[in-house]
Amino acid sequence: MARMNDNPHPNAEASSFDDWEMPQDMDEFRFDLARRIDRFVADRLGCWERCDERECRRARACRSPQIGCPILPPPPVLTPEEDAQRRAEFYDALKARVAEIEQGGG
């Protein structure tokens, strides 16, 4: 049986969009979404455990005021062919998921 303490991210703000209000400005929306995605990734990787920011360690979740977590490794540099291949794979997976949702399986 799961206990409350079994959740490794009890305070993870990025894991919940329930209280998120949609900004009216598209640039503000993009910035906020990018920050939330980055915090989500950093939280799931447990970056807060190694973070120099006291607030992150205290909250046991990323609380970086920047968009990017300072200790996340940089993404790999891809050749144009690798980039095209990854984008095609992502697009195919996205199309498959949309089709699944439209058929009522999602």
Order of alpha helices (4+ residues) and beta strands (2+ residues): alpha-alpha-alpha
